[in-house]
Amino acid sequence: MKVWRIFFQARRHSSAWWWGLQLGIAAALLVRWWLENQQSSVPLKPRRSAPPPTKGDAVSSSPPEKPVAPDDDLTRIRGIGPKYAAVLNAAGVRRFDQLAAMSEAELMALFASTGRRPDVSTWAAQAARLIAE
């Protein structure tokens, strides 16, 4: 009888250890997933659009708007991937000339709210070089 008691007690403890290990791994994976999703979320500014035209508006009295330059592919700059490009686009930086005009401090301020710290030291020079091409 004593042998069976030892066996069941040992098994009971090892079973609790095994379930604790599984629960700990599941909790770690859940926390990792949550942290990754928190860091990759970028607060987007709402875009303002013009009100829809009414039937009485046949001719607009305002002068025609200048054509807007198309957005540049910011991922052509070494160190900017899709996530960093999304942060820059959300801040209104969509072209190389805008990026070239920014200082390192301004760029780091954009990424301060995301919790990321990219190496922005060469981005302005690379953007200026791409403008010249």
C-alpha positions in Angstrom: 0.0 0.0 0.0 2.8 2.4 0.8 4.3 2.0 -2.7 1.0 3.0 -4.3 0.7 6.1 -2.1 4.1 7.2 -3.2 3.3 6.5 -6.8 0.0 8.5 -6.7 1.5 11.4 -4.7 4.4 11.6 -7.2 2.1 11.4 -10.1 -0.2 14.1 -8.6 2.7 16.5 -8.2 4.1 15.8 -11.7 0.7 16.3 -13.2 0.3 19.7 -11.5 3.8 20.6 -12.7 2.9 19.7 -16.2 -0.3 21.7 -16.2 1.5 24.6 -14.7 4.1 24.5 -17.4 1.5 24.4 -20.1 -0.4 27.3 -18.6 2.8 29.3 -18.2 3.7 28.8 -21.9 0.2 29.7 -23.0 0.3 32.9 -20.9 3.7 33.8 -22.3 2.5 33.4 -25.9 -0.6 35.4 -25.1 1.5 38.3 -23.6 3.9 38.2 -26.6 1.0 38.4 -29.1 -0.5 41.3 -27.1 2.7 43.2 -27.0 3.4 42.8 -30.7 -0.1 44.1 -31.5 0.3 47.0 -29.2 3.6 48.1 -30.7 2.5 47.8 -34.3 -0.7 49.8 -33.9 -0.2 53.2 -35.4 -2.7 56.0 -34.5 -4.0 57.3 -37.8 -5.2 60.8 -38.3 -8.6 61.1 -39.7 -8.6 62.4 -43.3 -10.8 65.4 -44.0 -12.7 65.2 -47.2 -14.6 67.9 -49.0 -18.4 67.9 -48.5 -20.3 66.3 -51.3 -21.5 68.7 -54.0 -25.1 69.7 -54.1 -27.3 70.0 -57.1 -27.2 73.8 -57.1 -23.4 73.9 -57.3 -22.8 74.0 -61.1 -19.7 76.1 -61.1 -17.2 76.5 -58.3 -15.9 80.0 -57.5 -12.6 78.7 -56.1 -9.6 78.4 -58.4 -8.6 74.9 -59.4 -6.3 73.1 -57.0 -2.7 72.3 -57.9 -2.2 68.7 -58.8 -0.8 66.9 -55.8 2.5 65.0 -56.3 2.1 61.2 -56.0 3.3 59.5 -52.8 6.9 58.2 -53.0 7.7 54.7 -51.9 9.4 55.4 -48.6 10.5 51.7 -48.3 13.2 52.4 -50.9 15.2 54.1 -48.1 17.4 51.6 -46.2 16.0 51.1 -42.7 12.3 52.0 -43.6 10.1 49.0 -43.8 6.3 48.8 -44.2 5.7 49.5 -40.5 8.0 52.6 -40.4 6.5 53.8 -43.7 3.0 53.5 -42.1 4.1 55.6 -39.2 5.6 58.3 -41.5 2.5 58.3 -43.7 0.2 58.7 -40.7 2.3 61.7 -39.7 1.8 63.2 -43.2 5.3 62.4 -44.5 4.6 60.8 -47.9 7.3 62.1 -50.2 11.1 62.1 -50.2 11.3 65.9 -50.1 9.3 66.0 -46.9 11.6 63.4 -45.3 14.8 65.2 -46.5 13.6 68.4 -44.8 13.2 66.8 -41.4 15.9 66.7 -38.7 16.8 63.6 -36.8 15.1 65.0 -33.7 11.8 65.5 -35.6 12.0 61.9 -36.9 12.7 60.5 -33.5 9.7 62.4 -32.1 7.5 60.7 -34.6 8.5 57.3 -33.4 8.5 58.1 -29.7 4.8 57.3 -29.3 5.2 53.9 -31.0 7.9 52.7 -28.6 10.3 52.0 -31.5 13.7 53.6 -31.9 14.9 53.3 -35.5 18.3 54.5 -36.7 17.2 57.6 -38.6 20.6 59.1 -39.0 20.9 58.5 -42.8 17.2 58.8 -43.8 17.4 62.5 -44.8 20.5 62.0 -46.9 19.1 58.9 -48.6 15.9 60.8 -49.3 17.9 63.7 -50.8 19.8 61.3 -53.0 16.6 59.7 -54.2 15.2 63.2 -55.1 18.2 63.8 -57.3 17.7 60.6 -59.2 
